Each structure stands twice: as structure tokens, then as C-alpha cells.
Amino acid sequence: MKPALALTLLLAAAPAAAEVTPAARALHERLLTLDSHLDTPVYFSLPGWNPVERHSLATDLSQVDVPRMREGGLDGGFFVIYTDPGERTPQAQRAARDHALARLITIRETLAAHPEAMELALRADDAARIAAQGRRFVFLSMENASPLALDSALLDFHYAQGLRMLGLVHVENNEFADSSTDKAGPEWNGLSPAGRELIARANRLGILIDLSHASDASFDQALELSRTPIVLSHTSAKAVFDHPRNLDDGRIRKLAEKGGVIQINAYPGYLADEHKSPERQAAIDAATNPFWDGSADSAEKRQALANAYFQAQRDFPVPRTSFDDFMRHLLHIIEIAGPEHVGLGADFDGAGGLTSVGFEDVTVLPRITERLLAEGFTEEQIAGFWGGNLLLVMRQVEAARER
């Protein structure tokens, strides 16, 4: 690549530091802040990728690392053990089990290698303690419960290793629940018998139940079945953009009435119509899939893939979502649920914000605080949004385990 073109790509992809008012910056820095859905562990297993070094969209499409968390005032969050949906043969189920265990080990090894910067959090109160020491706290969550299909008792092992949030399903139906986006339609008409058992086990262990990606019927049944409030770790509003992945106002109200929280997603395709074409999607998938399957195994490959990604954006241009699109979802859900039941689950490193203007990576987060202040929310309400609401639910789940 010619140096001039490389520089152009770098400047185009690098978000400017979020410029906010001194009052908003000061408030943001003194609040305890978390994001409930960070897909960053996908990078932990890539050779040479170090979470305590600064990276960029322009070089590897990443959105979160410790230096940028500091710049964006993010104290920590839930880091995801994600497994692709797949077949349900015994062989595929064993592969899913082993993939999740390998990802768990990678996360634990990464944290052990950087104790000065990051620490595994096991209880809600750990977050404030770790943040007060100037380090980032890391809760563990699982997105897609398929790794537990062979034996739901594997959840006990994951809990012992730090898992504190369980997302039942992803973009396709699985052994436990129907997805909101499976092209084949519902399979279980909500939860399967194994899904009901898994929720009961998670309740006993003290694990948050996450219904992001679940079908409406799965949501309804889990909301009634769970003995503790449930969460939606990264979900937006159907009333703002009618996508099956988003939640309607009636269910948002029911979630709040049951004491749960909904953490707002920044994935562009769930915020507004991206007008995707099959050609555009194929080009983007070719550039991003190697990060997920582990084949982006050198800095040079990651740079080439990032270049290919931005080239796909130019070859197949579409209207880009924006920070304002995200805020429309956030403010609507606050209006419906109340500020005590809302938080952030941006889906960073899972493409959340990746093609948006003004929401490209974790450094932009102080803009949310500034906007909430401008909308007239109190410091207490903003503190709830930034983690207090979710940690309150987590304390209730912990107390249920102890009982």
C-alpha cells in the first residue's frame, strides 16, 4: 500500500478524542462506569495483541483496550465468552464446549499476565474496589449457551471460574431457547425444557440471566420463570427501529416492573436501516471473520484486513448511523423503563458502533454523560446508567444464591 493511502485510511478510521464540557468530563471521571457486553476477548487469543497496549480501528478494527478504556473513562465491564451457533451433533456440541473452555482459559491467562492493569471481578462490590486501585475490572459473561448443551452442570464449572452472566441464545435457535432472528422461525415456541432447567440452575448459582438475542416468547417465559431479575446485556428499542432483535415497549415495561435492566446496544444494524447489500455484507464478512476464527494471526494480516474492511465501506457506501441514533434509543428506553432500569451494553468489538459516526470506539463514552446532563438527568440517575442499576441487580442475584 502506498504510504499516502495508508495515512488517509488511518486518519479516516481513527476517531477524534471525545471533546465534552469540563463539567461532563469531571462527572464522568468520578462515576463508576461499566459496559455489560464487550466482545474484546476475541482479540486476546491473537498473537501479539496485547490489551494493555493502545490499538486502533485503522490497524486491527479493535475498539477496546486498557489505554482507550482510561481515555473513555470506562472502569470495566462484562467480557464475553462467545461461541458461534452451529450444528447440534455430539461432535459439534463437544467443539462448542471446548471452544468456550479455551476462551475462558485465554481470558484468565490474559488477566494473570497483566495484574497491574486488570483483575477478575467475582462480586458486584469488586467493581468499585478494583476501580479505586486504578485498574480495570473484568466480569465474565457467556453469549450463546450452546457450550453447555452436553451437560448443563458445566455451568457450575464456569461459575467457579468466574462466569457471572449467561446469555441463553444468539442469532439462531439453540438447545435452550428460540432466537429473535432465526430465519427458520421458532423451534421451541420460547424456552426448551433444557432452557428452563438452565435458568433454574443459573438462579441457584447466582448468575445473571441475559435475554439479549432471545425471541419474544423466550423473553416472556424467562421473565416469569426466573426467581431473580433478568437483564438484556445489549439490546435496543423496537419502537425506534423495528428490528426483531430489538425489544418492544410493552416488554421493556414488564422488564422494569420485574426489577430488570436493559443495556443499550450500539450495533448499527439494530439502530437504523443500514441498507445492506449482499455484496457489501460479503466483503465485510471476508474482512472481519478472520478475527473471530483466529486466522488474523499477525499484525500484518490484521492491518491488511482492516484495510480491506475500509475499502468495502468505500466500494459499497450506505448511510451511516450516528451517535444521535444511539441516543434516540437510549432516551426512548429511559422514558419507557425509567432511568433506574437502563445502562450501556455497546457491543464493542462485536461491531457495536463500528460503522457509526461518533461512536467508533470506547473513547467516545464521555459524550453520553454530557448528553444525559444536557437532558436534565441527575448525577444519581447518570451513575445508575453507568453501572449502578446493573450492579444492584447483580447484588440481588448474589443474595438469592446465598439464600
Order of alpha helices (4+ residues) and beta strands (2+ residues): alpha-alpha-beta-alpha-alpha-alpha-beta-alpha-beta-alpha-beta-alpha-beta-alpha-beta-alpha-beta-alpha-beta-alpha-alpha-alpha-alpha-beta-alpha-alpha-alpha
